[in-house]
Protein backbone atom coordinates (compact mmCIF):
# COMPACT_ATOMS: atom_id res chain seq x y z
CA UNK A 1 0.00 0.00 0.00
CA UNK A 2 2.85 2.41 0.81
CA UNK A 3 4.42 1.77 -2.61
CA UNK A 4 1.10 2.43 -4.32
CA UNK A 5 0.49 5.69 -2.45
CA UNK A 6 3.98 7.02 -3.19
CA UNK A 7 3.61 6.25 -6.92
CA UNK A 8 0.14 7.78 -7.09
CA UNK A 9 1.19 11.01 -5.35
CA UNK A 10 4.28 11.35 -7.54
CA UNK A 11 2.22 10.98 -10.70
CA UNK A 12 -0.68 13.24 -9.76
CA UNK A 13 1.66 16.08 -8.78
CA UNK A 14 2.94 16.26 -12.36
CA UNK A 15 0.71 18.63 -14.38
CA UNK A 16 -0.85 17.14 -17.49
CA UNK A 17 0.16 20.29 -19.35
CA UNK A 18 3.75 19.07 -19.31
CA UNK A 19 2.71 16.53 -21.93
CA UNK A 20 2.96 18.60 -25.10
CA UNK A 21 3.07 17.41 -28.67
CA UNK A 22 4.53 20.73 -29.84
CA UNK A 23 3.06 20.58 -33.35
CA UNK A 24 1.07 23.44 -34.88
CA UNK A 25 -1.49 20.83 -35.98
CA UNK A 26 -2.58 20.67 -32.34
CA UNK A 27 -4.38 24.01 -32.71
CA UNK A 28 -7.17 22.21 -34.62
CA UNK A 29 -10.00 20.28 -32.98
CA UNK A 30 -9.21 19.38 -29.38
CA UNK A 31 -5.50 18.95 -30.10
CA UNK A 32 -3.30 15.95 -30.81
CA UNK A 33 -5.10 12.76 -29.78
CA UNK A 34 -2.89 10.60 -27.54
CA UNK A 35 -3.34 6.91 -28.34
CA UNK A 36 -1.73 5.26 -25.32
CA UNK A 37 -2.53 1.78 -24.01
CA UNK A 38 0.51 1.12 -21.84
CA UNK A 39 4.22 0.81 -22.57
CA UNK A 40 3.93 -2.75 -23.87
CA UNK A 41 1.34 -1.68 -26.47
CA UNK A 42 3.39 1.45 -27.22
CA UNK A 43 6.37 -0.71 -28.29
CA UNK A 44 4.09 -2.96 -30.38
CA UNK A 45 2.91 -0.19 -32.69
CA UNK A 46 -0.10 0.46 -30.47
CA UNK A 47 -1.48 -3.10 -30.50
CA UNK A 48 -3.20 -4.51 -27.44
CA UNK A 49 -6.98 -4.80 -27.84
CA UNK A 50 -6.82 -8.62 -27.87
CA UNK A 51 -4.11 -9.01 -25.19
CA UNK A 52 -5.03 -11.16 -22.18
CA UNK A 53 -2.41 -12.31 -19.67
CA UNK A 54 -1.90 -12.40 -15.92
CA UNK A 55 1.38 -10.46 -16.28
CA UNK A 56 0.13 -7.58 -18.47
CA UNK A 57 -2.16 -4.62 -17.90
CA UNK A 58 -4.48 -3.99 -20.83
CA UNK A 59 -5.36 -0.28 -20.88
CA UNK A 60 -7.23 -0.46 -24.20
CA UNK A 61 -9.74 -3.22 -23.45
CA UNK A 62 -11.26 -3.50 -19.95
CA UNK A 63 -12.08 -7.15 -20.71
CA UNK A 64 -8.35 -7.84 -20.97
CA UNK A 65 -7.91 -7.78 -17.18
CA UNK A 66 -9.88 -10.98 -16.52
CA UNK A 67 -6.75 -13.11 -16.03
CA UNK A 68 -5.23 -10.82 -13.41
CA UNK A 69 -3.91 -12.74 -10.37
CA UNK A 70 -2.29 -9.99 -8.30
CA UNK A 71 -2.69 -6.24 -7.86
CA UNK A 72 -0.57 -4.29 -10.33
CA UNK A 73 -0.05 -0.58 -10.85
CA UNK A 74 2.00 1.21 -13.46
CA UNK A 75 3.07 4.70 -14.44
CA UNK A 76 4.63 5.91 -17.68
CA UNK A 77 6.55 8.97 -18.88
CA UNK A 78 7.63 10.09 -22.34
CA UNK A 79 10.40 12.24 -23.82
CA UNK A 80 9.39 13.62 -27.21
CA UNK A 81 11.71 15.28 -29.74
CA UNK A 82 10.02 16.83 -32.79
CA UNK A 83 11.51 18.30 -35.94
CA UNK A 84 8.95 20.41 -37.84
CA UNK A 85 9.47 21.87 -41.29
CA UNK A 86 7.60 23.88 -43.89
CA UNK A 87 8.72 25.30 -47.21
CA UNK A 88 9.65 28.48 -45.31
CA UNK A 89 11.88 26.94 -42.62
CA UNK A 90 12.22 24.37 -39.86
CA UNK A 91 12.51 24.06 -36.08
CA UNK A 92 13.34 21.42 -33.50
CA UNK A 93 12.22 21.18 -29.90
CA UNK A 94 11.93 18.72 -27.05
CA UNK A 95 9.15 18.06 -24.54
CA UNK A 96 8.63 15.52 -21.81
CA UNK A 97 5.74 14.55 -19.60
CA UNK A 98 3.38 12.16 -17.93
CA UNK A 99 1.57 9.50 -19.97
CA UNK A 100 -0.57 7.46 -17.62
CA UNK A 101 -1.16 6.05 -14.17
CA UNK A 102 -3.04 2.73 -14.02
CA UNK A 103 -3.95 0.30 -11.25
CA UNK A 104 -5.81 -3.02 -11.52
CA UNK A 105 -7.04 -5.11 -8.57
CA UNK A 106 -8.35 -8.69 -8.88
CA UNK A 107 -11.64 -9.03 -6.97
CA UNK A 108 -12.61 -12.60 -7.90
CA UNK A 109 -10.02 -14.64 -9.79
CA UNK A 110 -12.44 -17.53 -10.44
CA UNK A 111 -14.99 -15.21 -12.08
CA UNK A 112 -12.45 -12.97 -13.85
CA UNK A 113 -13.62 -9.90 -11.94
CA UNK A 114 -11.01 -7.15 -11.72
CA UNK A 115 -11.33 -3.48 -10.88
CA UNK A 116 -9.19 -0.87 -12.64
CA UNK A 117 -8.60 2.84 -12.13
CA UNK A 118 -6.56 5.16 -14.33
CA UNK A 119 -5.61 8.72 -15.14
CA UNK A 120 -4.55 9.23 -18.76
CA UNK A 121 -4.21 12.34 -20.97
CA UNK A 122 -6.57 12.10 -23.97
CA UNK A 123 -5.41 15.07 -26.07
CA UNK A 124 -2.71 17.73 -26.01
CA UNK A 125 -2.49 21.30 -27.30
CA UNK A 126 1.02 22.77 -27.51
CA UNK A 127 2.13 25.03 -30.36
CA UNK A 128 3.78 28.38 -31.05
CA UNK A 129 3.82 30.13 -34.43
CA UNK A 130 5.33 33.51 -35.29
CA UNK A 131 4.70 35.40 -38.54
CA UNK A 132 6.09 38.78 -39.62
CA UNK A 133 4.26 40.86 -42.23
CA UNK A 134 5.59 43.98 -44.00
CA UNK A 135 3.07 46.85 -43.90
CA UNK A 136 3.14 50.21 -45.77
CA UNK A 137 4.26 52.01 -42.59
CA UNK A 138 6.27 49.32 -40.82
CA UNK A 139 5.98 45.67 -39.89
CA UNK A 140 3.69 43.54 -37.74
CA UNK A 141 4.61 40.35 -35.90
CA UNK A 142 1.79 37.98 -34.97
CA UNK A 143 2.41 35.23 -32.45
CA UNK A 144 -0.04 32.35 -32.09
CA UNK A 145 0.38 29.87 -29.26
CA UNK A 146 -1.73 27.38 -27.38
CA UNK A 147 -1.55 25.09 -24.36
CA UNK A 148 -3.76 22.59 -22.58
CA UNK A 149 -5.45 19.33 -23.29
CA UNK A 150 -8.12 16.89 -22.16
CA UNK A 151 -7.50 14.01 -19.74
CA UNK A 152 -9.75 11.36 -18.24
CA UNK A 153 -10.20 9.54 -14.94
CA UNK A 154 -11.50 6.06 -15.64
CA UNK A 155 -12.90 3.17 -13.62
CA UNK A 156 -13.20 -0.24 -15.26
CA UNK A 157 -14.56 -3.68 -14.42
CA UNK A 158 -14.01 -7.05 -16.09
CA UNK A 159 -16.03 -10.29 -15.94
CA UNK A 160 -15.51 -13.79 -17.40
CA UNK A 161 -18.76 -15.29 -18.73
CA UNK A 162 -16.98 -18.54 -19.67
CA UNK A 163 -13.38 -19.75 -19.59
CA UNK A 164 -12.81 -18.10 -22.98
CA UNK A 165 -15.32 -15.22 -23.21
CA UNK A 166 -14.60 -12.05 -21.23
CA UNK A 167 -16.45 -8.74 -20.97
CA UNK A 168 -15.42 -5.34 -19.67
CA UNK A 169 -16.84 -1.88 -19.04
CA UNK A 170 -15.01 1.40 -18.44
CA UNK A 171 -16.61 4.66 -17.29
CA UNK A 172 -14.49 7.80 -17.64
CA UNK A 173 -14.76 11.45 -16.66
CA UNK A 174 -13.22 13.63 -19.40
CA UNK A 175 -12.06 17.08 -18.34
CA UNK A 176 -9.57 19.76 -19.26
CA UNK A 177 -8.94 23.22 -20.66
CA UNK A 178 -7.54 24.43 -23.98
CA UNK A 179 -6.07 27.94 -24.16
CA UNK A 180 -5.25 29.80 -27.36
CA UNK A 181 -3.53 33.19 -27.61
CA UNK A 182 -2.88 35.69 -30.39
CA UNK A 183 -0.43 38.55 -29.82
CA UNK A 184 0.05 41.24 -32.47
CA UNK A 185 3.06 43.61 -32.26
CA UNK A 186 3.12 46.66 -34.58
CA UNK A 187 5.90 49.16 -35.25
CA UNK A 188 3.48 52.06 -35.59
CA UNK A 189 0.08 51.00 -34.26
CA UNK A 190 -0.93 49.84 -30.79
CA UNK A 191 -0.25 46.24 -29.87
CA UNK A 192 -3.18 43.86 -29.46
CA UNK A 193 -3.71 40.63 -27.50
CA UNK A 194 -6.47 38.07 -27.81
CA UNK A 195 -7.11 35.04 -25.61
CA UNK A 196 -9.62 32.20 -25.76
CA UNK A 197 -10.13 29.51 -23.11
CA UNK A 198 -12.42 26.49 -23.50
CA UNK A 199 -13.26 24.26 -20.53
CA UNK A 200 -14.47 20.67 -21.07
CA UNK A 201 -16.18 18.17 -18.78
CA UNK A 202 -18.30 15.06 -19.30
CA UNK A 203 -18.63 11.30 -18.90
CA UNK A 204 -18.12 8.53 -21.47
CA UNK A 205 -18.09 4.74 -21.58
CA UNK A 206 -16.13 2.00 -23.33
CA UNK A 207 -17.39 -1.57 -23.70
CA UNK A 208 -14.89 -4.38 -24.30
CA UNK A 209 -15.19 -7.99 -25.42
CA UNK A 210 -12.36 -10.51 -25.65
CA UNK A 211 -12.60 -14.12 -26.85
CA UNK A 212 -9.55 -16.37 -26.50
CA UNK A 213 -8.69 -19.87 -27.81
CA UNK A 214 -10.72 -19.38 -31.00
CA UNK A 215 -9.37 -22.67 -32.37
CA UNK A 216 -11.14 -24.69 -29.70
CA UNK A 217 -14.51 -23.20 -30.67
CA UNK A 218 -13.86 -23.80 -34.37
CA UNK A 219 -12.14 -27.17 -33.79
CA UNK A 220 -9.02 -25.92 -35.58
CA UNK A 221 -5.96 -26.89 -33.49
CA UNK A 222 -3.63 -24.52 -35.36
CA UNK A 223 -5.74 -21.55 -34.18
CA UNK A 224 -5.96 -22.59 -30.55
CA UNK A 225 -3.84 -19.64 -29.40
CA UNK A 226 -5.78 -17.07 -31.44
CA UNK A 227 -7.63 -14.35 -29.49
CA UNK A 228 -9.95 -11.64 -30.80
CA UNK A 229 -10.87 -8.38 -29.07
CA UNK A 230 -13.38 -5.59 -29.62
CA UNK A 231 -13.84 -2.20 -27.97
CA UNK A 232 -16.69 0.21 -28.58
CA UNK A 233 -17.33 3.77 -27.35
CA UNK A 234 -20.65 5.53 -28.11
CA UNK A 235 -20.68 9.30 -28.72
CA UNK A 236 -19.87 11.36 -25.63
CA UNK A 237 -21.25 14.85 -25.04
CA UNK A 238 -18.87 17.13 -23.14
CA UNK A 239 -20.08 20.40 -21.70
CA UNK A 240 -17.96 23.20 -23.16
CA UNK A 241 -17.60 26.68 -21.68
CA UNK A 242 -15.84 29.16 -23.93
CA UNK A 243 -14.51 32.58 -22.89
CA UNK A 244 -12.68 35.00 -25.22
CA UNK A 245 -11.36 38.45 -24.29
CA UNK A 246 -8.63 41.07 -24.78
CA UNK A 247 -6.28 40.76 -21.73
CA UNK A 248 -4.67 44.15 -22.45
CA UNK A 249 -7.96 45.97 -21.92
CA UNK A 250 -9.57 43.35 -19.64
CA UNK A 251 -12.54 43.29 -22.00
CA UNK A 252 -14.64 40.17 -22.55
CA UNK A 253 -15.45 39.59 -26.22
CA UNK A 254 -17.64 36.47 -26.05
CA UNK A 255 -18.82 34.03 -23.43
CA UNK A 256 -20.82 30.98 -24.43
CA UNK A 257 -21.87 27.57 -23.15
CA UNK A 258 -22.56 24.52 -25.26
CA UNK A 259 -21.48 20.99 -26.04
CA UNK A 260 -18.49 19.39 -27.74
CA UNK A 261 -18.75 15.82 -28.97
CA UNK A 262 -16.28 12.98 -28.69
CA UNK A 263 -17.53 10.80 -31.55
CA UNK A 264 -18.42 7.16 -31.84
CA UNK A 265 -15.36 4.91 -32.10
CA UNK A 266 -14.50 1.25 -32.20
CA UNK A 267 -11.43 -0.95 -32.32
CA UNK A 268 -10.81 -4.58 -33.22
CA UNK A 269 -7.69 -6.60 -32.54
CA UNK A 270 -6.20 -10.07 -32.89
CA UNK A 271 -3.44 -11.87 -31.03
CA UNK A 272 -1.77 -15.16 -31.94
CA UNK A 273 0.91 -17.01 -29.96
CA UNK A 274 3.37 -19.00 -32.09
CA UNK A 275 5.18 -21.96 -30.49
CA UNK A 276 4.79 -20.43 -27.02
CA UNK A 277 7.61 -18.05 -27.95
CA UNK A 278 6.31 -15.30 -30.22
CA UNK A 279 3.12 -13.28 -30.07
CA UNK A 280 1.79 -11.68 -33.27
CA UNK A 281 -0.68 -8.81 -32.93
CA UNK A 282 -2.72 -6.51 -35.12
CA UNK A 283 -5.18 -3.72 -34.26
CA UNK A 284 -7.54 -1.46 -36.18
CA UNK A 285 -9.12 1.61 -34.59
CA UNK A 286 -11.71 3.98 -36.11
CA UNK A 287 -13.18 7.35 -34.95
CA UNK A 288 -16.03 9.20 -36.70
CA UNK A 289 -14.84 12.79 -36.37
CA UNK A 290 -16.27 14.14 -39.64
CA UNK A 291 -19.75 14.49 -38.14
CA UNK A 292 -18.71 15.46 -34.57
CA UNK A 293 -20.15 18.83 -33.51
CA UNK A 294 -18.52 21.59 -31.48
CA UNK A 295 -21.02 24.18 -30.22
CA UNK A 296 -23.55 22.80 -32.68
CA UNK A 297 -21.32 23.00 -35.74
CA UNK A 298 -19.29 20.44 -37.66
CA UNK A 299 -15.59 21.30 -37.85
CA UNK A 300 -14.50 21.29 -41.51
CA UNK A 301 -10.86 20.87 -40.44
CA UNK A 302 -11.60 17.35 -39.16
CA UNK A 303 -12.27 14.04 -40.92
CA UNK A 304 -12.93 10.43 -39.94
CA UNK A 305 -9.75 8.85 -38.59
CA UNK A 306 -8.41 5.31 -38.52
CA UNK A 307 -5.29 3.62 -37.26
CA UNK A 308 -3.83 0.25 -38.32
CA UNK A 309 -0.96 -1.38 -36.44
CA UNK A 310 1.13 -4.56 -36.43
CA UNK A 311 3.32 -5.90 -33.64
CA UNK A 312 5.47 -8.89 -32.73
CA UNK A 313 6.86 -9.82 -29.33
CA UNK A 314 9.32 -12.44 -28.22
CA UNK A 315 7.62 -13.51 -25.03
CA UNK A 316 9.62 -13.58 -21.79
CA UNK A 317 10.36 -17.02 -20.37
CA UNK A 318 9.44 -16.27 -16.77
CA UNK A 319 10.75 -19.55 -15.33
CA UNK A 320 14.18 -19.35 -16.95
CA UNK A 321 17.18 -18.42 -14.75
CA UNK A 322 18.77 -16.09 -17.31
CA UNK A 323 17.85 -12.40 -17.01
CA UNK A 324 17.78 -11.96 -20.80
CA UNK A 325 15.53 -15.00 -21.28
CA UNK A 326 13.05 -13.37 -18.90
CA UNK A 327 13.20 -10.15 -20.93
CA UNK A 328 10.55 -9.36 -23.57
CA UNK A 329 11.58 -7.99 -26.99
CA UNK A 330 9.08 -6.03 -29.10
CA UNK A 331 8.74 -4.51 -32.58
CA UNK A 332 5.85 -2.73 -34.26
CA UNK A 333 4.66 -0.44 -37.03
CA UNK A 334 1.55 1.66 -37.61
CA UNK A 335 -0.27 3.83 -40.14
CA UNK A 336 -2.56 6.57 -38.83
CA UNK A 337 -4.93 8.62 -40.96
CA UNK A 338 -5.31 11.38 -38.35
CA UNK A 339 -8.47 13.41 -37.86
CA UNK A 340 -6.82 16.55 -39.26
CA UNK A 341 -8.16 17.77 -42.62
CA UNK A 342 -6.31 21.03 -43.28
CA UNK A 343 -7.38 23.03 -46.35
CA UNK A 344 -9.04 19.88 -47.67
CA UNK A 345 -5.84 17.83 -47.28
CA UNK A 346 -5.82 14.87 -44.93
CA UNK A 347 -2.81 14.63 -42.61
CA UNK A 348 -1.42 11.10 -42.41
CA UNK A 349 1.16 9.63 -40.06
CA UNK A 350 3.23 6.45 -40.05
CA UNK A 351 5.77 5.12 -37.62
CA UNK A 352 7.93 2.28 -36.33
CA UNK A 353 8.31 1.16 -32.73
CA UNK A 354 10.55 -1.07 -30.62
CA UNK A 355 10.98 -1.88 -26.97
CA UNK A 356 12.01 -4.26 -24.23
CA UNK A 357 10.44 -5.39 -20.97
CA UNK A 358 13.04 -5.83 -18.23
CA UNK A 359 12.17 -7.92 -15.16
CA UNK A 360 12.67 -6.34 -11.74
CA UNK A 361 12.77 -9.55 -9.76
CA UNK A 362 9.41 -10.46 -8.22
CA UNK A 363 8.61 -6.76 -7.71
CA UNK A 364 7.60 -5.90 -11.27
CA UNK A 365 9.18 -4.78 -14.54
CA UNK A 366 10.61 -1.83 -16.41
CA UNK A 367 9.30 -1.28 -19.94
CA UNK A 368 11.27 0.86 -22.38
CA UNK A 369 9.69 1.81 -25.71
CA UNK A 370 10.96 3.77 -28.72
CA UNK A 371 8.95 5.36 -31.51
CA UNK A 372 9.92 7.02 -34.78
CA UNK A 373 7.13 8.67 -36.75
CA UNK A 374 6.48 11.09 -39.61
CA UNK A 375 3.33 13.16 -40.04
CA UNK A 376 2.19 15.51 -42.77
CA UNK A 377 4.00 17.02 -45.76
CA UNK A 378 5.61 20.31 -46.74
CA UNK A 379 3.53 20.44 -49.94
CA UNK A 380 0.39 22.62 -50.18
CA UNK A 381 1.77 25.00 -47.51
CA UNK A 382 1.44 22.29 -44.86
CA UNK A 383 3.85 21.09 -42.18
CA UNK A 384 5.90 17.92 -41.84
CA UNK A 385 6.62 16.61 -38.34
CA UNK A 386 9.22 13.98 -37.49
CA UNK A 387 8.96 12.39 -34.03
CA UNK A 388 11.58 10.68 -31.91
CA UNK A 389 9.98 9.40 -28.71
CA UNK A 390 11.19 7.40 -25.72
CA UNK A 391 8.75 6.10 -23.14
CA UNK A 392 9.60 4.61 -19.74
CA UNK A 393 7.07 2.65 -17.73
CA UNK A 394 7.33 0.94 -14.36
CA UNK A 395 4.90 -1.80 -13.28
CA UNK A 396 4.82 -2.88 -9.66
CA UNK A 397 3.04 -5.95 -8.28
CA UNK A 398 1.76 -6.22 -4.74
CA UNK A 399 -0.43 -8.77 -2.98
CA UNK A 400 -3.54 -7.14 -1.51
CA UNK A 401 -6.40 -8.51 0.60
CA UNK A 402 -4.45 -11.50 1.98
CA UNK A 403 -6.47 -13.60 4.42
CA UNK A 404 -4.48 -15.28 7.18
CA UNK A 405 -5.62 -18.45 8.88
CA UNK A 406 -6.53 -18.04 12.54
CA UNK A 407 -4.80 -20.33 15.01
Buried (B, 14 or more C-beta within 10 A) or exposed (E): EEEBEEBBEEBEEBEBBBBBBBBBBBBBBBBBBBBBBBBBBBBBBBBBBBBBBEBBBBBBBBBBBBBBEBBBBBBBBBEBBBBBBBEEEEEEBEBBBBBBBBBBBBBEBEEBBBBBBBBBBBBBBBBBEEEEEEEEEEEBBBBBBBBBBBBBBBBBBBBBBEEBBBBBBBBBEBBBBBBBBBBBBBEEEEEBBBBBBBBBBBBBEBBBBBBBBBBBBEEEEEBBBBBBBBBBBEBBBBEBBBBBBEEEEEEEEEEEEBBBBBBBBBBBBBBBBEEEEEBBBBBBBBBBBBEBBBEEEEBEBBBBBBBBBBBBBBBBBEEEEEEEEBBBBBBBBBBBBBBBBBEEBBBBBBBBBBBBBBBEEEEBBBBBBBBBBBBBBBEEEBBBBBBBBBBBBBBBBBEEEEEEEEE
